[in-house]
Amino acid sequence: MNQWEELQVAATNGRVSRREFMRRAAALGVATSLASGVLAKAGYAQTPVKGGNLRVGAAGGSTTDSMDVRTYLDTVMINISTSIFDGLVEVDDKNQIQPELLETLEPSDDATEWVCNVRKGITFSNGKTLDADDIIYSINLHRGESKSGAAGPMKPIKDVVKMSQEQVKIVLEAPDADLPYVLSDYHVLVVPNGFEDWANPVGTGGYKAEVFDPGVRCILTNRGGYWKEGRCNLESAEITVINDDAARMQSLLAGEFDVTHRVVVPLVDQLLAAGNLELVQAAAGYHFNMPMMVDTKPYDNLDTRLAMKYAINRAKLVEMMFGKYARVGNDHPIPESDPFHNNELPQRQYDPEKAAFHAKKAGLGTADVTLSASDAAFNGAIDMSVLFQATAGAAGIPVKVRREPNDGFWDNVWLKAPFMTSYWGGRPAATQMLAVAYGAQAPWNDTHWRVDAFEKLLADAKATTDHAKRKDYIWEMQRMLYADGGAIIPLFKDWLDVHDVKVKGHTPHGMFDLCNSRIVQKAWIEA
C-alpha cells in the first residue's frame, strides 16, 4: 500500500482531520479535486467559514440591467438578486421544492387553491417585518399587464387573498399541481408592500448592494443575521461583468477572480492544469436555441422551418464544439434527465437532401434567411452559426449570419429578430418549461408559438397528478414542437463553472450555473 492509499484509508476510518488530509494530499502531489472527492465519499462535512471577499467574473451583464425584479434576463442580475432578495420557494439540487419565505404551501383537493403560510420573524433590510401584504404585493408584480418574464406562467393566478398577516391563499383559474415550481421563477422575489425604488433595493437577503454599475460590476456587503442556516458567510462579494469568454478565462488564470462560469470547453484542460482550479459540472436542461418566429415570413411556412431543422448537423456541433459536455437535442426543450422526456421521437439528423426538398417547396430565395447571432446568448453562438451556415449551404440554402453586439443583445435583438441565437436555462418541471417558452400568453415566447391544441394539453397536464396521463399530455406537446414548432434545439449542454480551490460550497445544480445563481449565498472562502 502506497502513501496515498494509506492516507485514503485513514480518512475513511476518521483517523485524520480534513485540514491534515488536504495538506498531506497536496504534499503527495494529489489534485485538489481528487482529494476533495475522497473526503466527500468518506463523509467529511465541510463547515462554512465566516468572512472573506468572493470575486466573481460573470458573463450575462449589460448596461441596460436594472434591479427591478421583473426585468432580469441573464446571469449577472439573477446572481445579484438572490443575494439581496429571497424568493417564495427554492428548488434544491435534487429538483425538489424547498420552502423559502413561504414556509408551507397546501393545495386543495383539486389544486385550484393553495393556502400558504408566511415565514415568521423575517426582517427586510429597511427594518420592516415580513408579512402577508409583502407576499401579495410581490406576487402581483408579475400579474396582469406586467412585462415580467414570469408574467406568462403567473397568468393562471386568479387572485391572491390575505387570510391573516401570516397566511395567504392563491386562487387559480384552473388546477395546477406544479404551482410551487411556477413560484420558484427567479423573477418572483419578495420586496416590501408598495416598494418601487429599484435604485435602492430592499430585500430580506443576506447582502446589500454598496455599488451597482450596470454592465460593469456590483459590490455586495453582508448585512448580518441572515435567517438561512449555513448561508451568506462572506463578508463581501464583487461581481464583475466580462462577457468575452476568453478574456474571462484568462482573468481567472491570472488570479483576478475566484470563480467564473460558462467555461470555454477547449480551455478546460488548460484551466485544470493550473493546479489551483476545480471544475464544477452539472447535466441540465440548459439548451441552446435558434428560434424562428412562426408568424413571420419566411418562417411562417412549415417547410421553411423543416428545411432549417434538417440543415443543421447536431452531431458535428457537439463533437466539434463541446464534446463530452453536451448531448444532441431534438427540437423540443425537455432533456433526457426529465422523467417526462419523450424518448420515442426519432432523432432528427442532418439531411441536406431533405433540407433542400423543403426549401424548394417553401420557395426560399437566396436572401431570405438571416440568422442574428451573438455570443451574449452563449459562448460559441457565433461559431455555431457559422457551422450552420456551412451545413445549410451544402444543402443549397444560403444563410446570412448577422453578428450582433453582446451589449444590449437581450433588449435589442432577442424577441425582435425573426431568427436568432438564444438559450434557455431549463426549468424544474416540464409543464413550467413548456409554459414559459411556448405558452400562448408567455411574454418570452420567442417563436410566437400559439396553438390551441397545445394550450389544452398544457392545461390538462397541469391539472392532473396521474403520472400516466401527465406523460401522455407532455409527450404529445413535445411531439408537436418537434414536428411543427419554430425552435431549432440542436443540443443540451452541461453547466460548467470553475473556481479557485479556496472557494467552498460551490456545488453542481441542474437548474442554473453558479449554484443555481446563488453563488454569493452558498459559497465561502477557506483560509
N, C-alpha and C positions, 0 to 999 in steps of 0.2 A: 504494500500500500504506500503510495507516494504522499508527499506533504499536503497536496491539495485534497486528496481523498480523505486523509486523516482529519483535515480541517472541516470538511463537509460532515463527517461522522460526528465530530464534536458539536457542530451546530445542530444537527438532528437530535442529539441527546441533551441539548441545552447546556453544554459544558463551556460555552464561550459566549461572551456578550456580543451584541450586534456590532458595536464600535470596534471591538478587538477582532472580530471576524473580518470586517471590511479592511482593517489595517493589515492583517496578515495576508488576506487575499491579494491586496494591492502589491505587497512585497513579493508575492509569488508570480506577479505579472498577470493575474486573472482579471479579465474585463469586468468593469463595474456592473454592467447589465447582467452578466452571468452570475456574479456573486449575489446580486440583489435577488435574482430568481431563486437561487438556492435558499436564501433566507426566507423568502416568501413561502416556499414549499415546506420549510422547517417550522413555519408557524410564527415567525418573529413579527410582531406587530410594530409598525412604525409609529412612534409617538411624536405628534406635531411639536415643533419648536416655535416659540413666540419671537417676533422681531424680524428684522431684515427687510431689504427692499428687493422686489422682484422686477426685473427688466424684461418686458415682453416686446418682441418685434413682431408686428402683425400686418398682414395684408387685409384688404377689405375695408379701407377707410377712405373718406372723400371729404373735400372741402364743403360739401353740401350736408354733411352729417349734422344731426340735431339730437339733443337729449330727450325730445318728445318721444315717448314710448311707442306711439303709433307709427313712427317713421322708419324704424330700423330695417335695414336691408342686408347688412353683411356683418362680418365677424367682429370688427372693431367695436361698433356700438353695442352689439349683443354682449360682449365681454365687459364693457364699461357698465352697462345697465345692470347686470347681475351682481356687480359689486356695490351698487348704490341702492338698488331696489330688490324686493323679494316678489316672488310670484304667488299664485294661489296654491299650486301643487308643483312638484318636481318629478321628472322621470329619472329613475336611477339607472345604473349601468346594467341592470337585468331587464330593462324596459318595463319596470313596474312603477305605478304611481305612488309617490310618497307625499304625505301632507306637508304643506308649507304654511302659508298664512290662513288657509282653510284647514282646520285640524281634522275634520271629518266631512265626508260627502255621502249622504244616504239617499238612494233613489227610491221612488215609489215603485209599486209592482210593475207598472208599465213603462218606467223610466222616462216619464214626461215631467216629473217634478223631482227636484233634488234639494234636500234640506242640508244646509252646510253650516257647521259651527266655526266661528271666527276664533282664531288662536288668541288666548288671553295674555296680558302682560307685555305686549309688544309696543315699542315706542319708536316713533319716527325721529328723524334727525333734528326736527324742529321742536321736539319735546311732546308732541301730541300722542295720545294713546290710540292705538288701532281700534276701530270699531266697525260695525256693520255698514255705516254710511260710507266709510272709505272703500270697503269692498264693492258696494253697489256702484259708486261713482267710477271706480277703476274698471269695472266690467263694462259700464255704459260708454266709456270712451271708445269702445270698439263696436258699438251698435248703431243702428240707424244709418245715417248718411256718412258715417265715419270713413275716412280714407285709410284707415289702419290696414296693415297686412293681415290682421286677424278678423277683419270685418266679415269676410265671407263665411268662415266656419262659425261665427257668432250669430249669424242671421237667424238660425232656428230658435234662439232665445226670445221668448215672447215677453217675459217680464222678470225682473229681479225684485223680490219683495222682502222688506225688512220685517222680521218676526220679533226681534229684540235687538238690543245693542250688540249681542254676541251671536246672532243667528240670522241667516238669510235663506230664502227659498228661491231657487232658479226654476222658472216655469218655461217649458219648451213648447214649440208649435207641434212637434212630433216626437216620438220616442227616440232617445239616443243613449244607448248603453255605453258609448265611448265618450260621454261628455267630459269626464276628468282629463282625457287626453287632449280634448279641444282646449280646455282651460290651462293646459301646460304650454301653450303657444308662447314663444319668447317675447311677444309684444304685451302679453297680458300680465303686467306688473302693477304693483299697488302703490298709489300715491294718496295723500290726504284728500278728503272730500272737497271738491271745488278747486283743486290745485290747477294752476295754469302757468306758473312762472318757470318754464322749462329751462331758462338760462341759469336758474338757481335750483337744481333738483332737490327734492325732499323725498327720502325713502326710508325703509326700515332695514336696509342692507348694512353691512359692516363697515363700509367706507363712504367717504365723501370726496367730491371732486375739488381739488385745490386749483388745478389748471385744466382747462379744456380748450384746445386749439384744434378745431375740426380739420380732419385730414392730416394732422401733424402729430399731436400727442395728447395724452391725458395723464395727469398725475393724481393718484388716489391715496388718501391717508386714512388710516384706521381710526374710527371714531369710538372704539372701545365697547365692551359689553355686548357683543353680538350674541344672539339667542341660540344659534345652532351650535351644538357641542362639536368641537374639533374643527370648526371653520373659522375663516378670517383671522389667520395667525400672523400675517405680515404686518409690519409697521407701515409700509407703503408699497405702492406698485406704480410703475410708469409704463404705459402702453404707447409705443412709438409706431407710427404708420410707415411701413416700407412696402409699397405694393409691388415693386420689382422683385421677382422671386430670387434671382441670382444674387442681387445685392443684399437681400435679407439673409441668405445662407452665409455669404461671406462676412457679414456683420456678426453673425453668431460665432463663426470660426475665429474672428478677431477678438472675441470676448466682449463685444459691445452689448450683447443681450444674454439673458439666462435661458430663454425659452422662445421658440417660434413654432410655426405650423406651416401647412401646405408645402411640405418638404419636396423639393425637386428630386424626382426619382433618380436621375443619373448622378446626383450628388450624395446619395445615401451612403455609399461606401466611403467616400471622402470624409463625410461628417463623422462616421463611426470610427474611422482610422485616427481621428484626433485624440482618442483615448479618454476624453473627459465628457463625452456626449452620449446620451441614450436616446434611442428611438422609441416612440410610443405609437403603436399601430392598432387601428380598430376597423374591422369589417363593418360596413354600414349601408344604409340606404342612400348614401351620398352618391348622386349620379349627375353626369354631365348631360346636357340637354341642348338640342338645336330646335327650338320651337318655330313652327310655321303657323302663321295666323290663317285659320281655315276659312275666314270670311274675307280674305284679301287676295286679289289676283297676284300671281297665278296659283297660289296655294289653296284657293277655294275649290280647285279641281282635284279630286281624289287621285287621278292618275299622276298629277304633278307630285303629290305627297308620296305616292308609292315609288315614283322614279327616284326621288331623293333618298328614300329608305333603302332601296336596292343599290344605290350608287355609293354607299359608304362601306368601307371594309373594316368592320368592327374588330375582327381578329387581328388584323395587321396593326390597327391603332393600339390595341392592348399590348401586343408584342413589342412594337417599336417604342412606345412612349412610357408604359407603366409596368410591364412585366408582371411579376407575381403580386403586385399591389393593386390589381384591378381584374374585373371579370366582364365579359361581354354583356351588353344589355339587349333588350328585345322590344323596345319602343313602348314600354309601359313602366310605371315608376315603383313597382313593388319588388323588392330584392329577394334573392333566394333565401335569405335568413328569415323572412317573414313567414309565419305559418299559413298565410293566405296567398302565397306566391303561386301563380298559375304555371305549373311546370309541364303542362301538356301542349302549350303553344309551340309550333315549330320554330326553331331558332332561325331568324331571318339572316341570310347570308349575303355576302357581296355577290351580285349577279349583274354584270354590265349589260347582258342581253335583255334581261327583264327591265332594267333601268331604261335602256334605250327604247324598248317597246312602249312603256308607259309615257315616256317623254314625248314620243312621236304621237301617241294617242291624245295627249294633252295639248299638242300643238305648241310645245315650248319653243320660243325663239332664242336667238343667240345672245340676247341681252336681258333675258327675263329673270335670271336668278342671281341675286346679290345677297351674300351672307355677311352680316355685320358682326365682326369678331373683336374680342378684346381679352387680354389676359386678366382683366378685372374679374371676369366670370370664373376662371380657374387657371392655374398655371398649366400652360400647354394649349390654351384655347386657340391661339394663333397657329401653332404648329398643327393642331388637329384640323383646323380649317384649310390649311394649305394641302394637307394629305387628302382631305375630302375633295378639294378642288381637282387634285390629280386623278383620283379614282373616278370621279364623276366625268372628268374629261375623257378618260379611257372609254367611257360609255357613250361618248359623243354629246355630253351635256356641259356646256360652258358655264362655269360658276365664277362670278366675280367676288373676291374677298375684300371687303371694306374694313380696313384696320381702324378701330375706334380708340380714342384715348381712354386710358384707365380711369382717370379722374372724371367723375360725373357720369360714368357709364350707366349706372343703375337709374339715374334720374333722366338722362338724355336719350338713351338708346333702348334699354330694356322696357318692354311693354309698348314700345313705339315702332321699332323696326319690324317689318313683317317676317324676317328670317334672321336669326341671330344665334350667338352662343350664349348659354346660360347654365345654371346648375340648380339643383335642389338638394338640400341637406337631408332629405328624408324626414319622415315623421314616425312616431312610435306606433301608431295604429294605421292600418291600411285604409280604413274609411277616412281618417283625417288627411292622409296624403292625397287621396283621390279628391276629397272635397276642396282642399286649399289650392290645388293646382288645376283642377278640371271641373269644379262645380260651376254651374251656370252663373251664379251670383258672386263668385270669388273675384275680388279685385286683382288678384295676381294670376288669373287665368291667362297665361301668356300665349296660348294657342287659340284663344277665343272659342274653345270647345263648349258648345251649348246644345245638348241633345236630351230631349225629354225622356227617352227610354233609359238613358244613363242616370238621370236625376231620380227616376223611380227606383232603379236598382240601388242607388246610394241610400235613399230613404229607407228602403226595405232592409238593407244591411245594417243600418244604424239601429233599426227598431227591434231587431231580434238578438237574443243571446244564444240561439240554437246554432252550434258550430257548423253543422252541415248546411243549413240554409244560408248562413253568412258566407260560407265558402262558395256556394253556387252563385250568389249575387256578386261577390268580389271577383271571382274568376271571370264572369261574363263582362264586367266592366273592364278588366284587363284585356280581354279579347277585343272589345270594341275599340279601345285605344290602339291596340296593336294593328287592327285591320283598317281603321278609318281615321284615327287621330292625327293631330298635326305635330306631334313631338317625335323627333328622332332622338332616341336614348341609346347611344352606342355602347355605353359602359357604366358600370358601378365601380367606384374607386374607394380604397381604404383611406380613412383619415390617417395622416402621417404628421406627427409632431416630433420635435426633438428638444431636449433640454440638457443643461449642464447637470452633472451628477449631484451637485449640491442641492438641486431642486427636488423636493419630495412631495408626495401626494398628487402628483400628476399621473393619472391613470387613464387607460383607454375607455372610451364611451362611444357607443354606436350611433348616438343622435347627432352630435357635432364634435368637431375637434376642440382642443384645449379644454378638456374635462367638461364636455357639453357646454362650452362657453362659460365655465365657472372657474377658470384657472386661478383668478385672484382670490376667490373664496376658498378653494381647496388646497392650494399649494403652500408650502413653507420652505424656508431655507435652512438646511442642516449645516451647522457650524463646522 
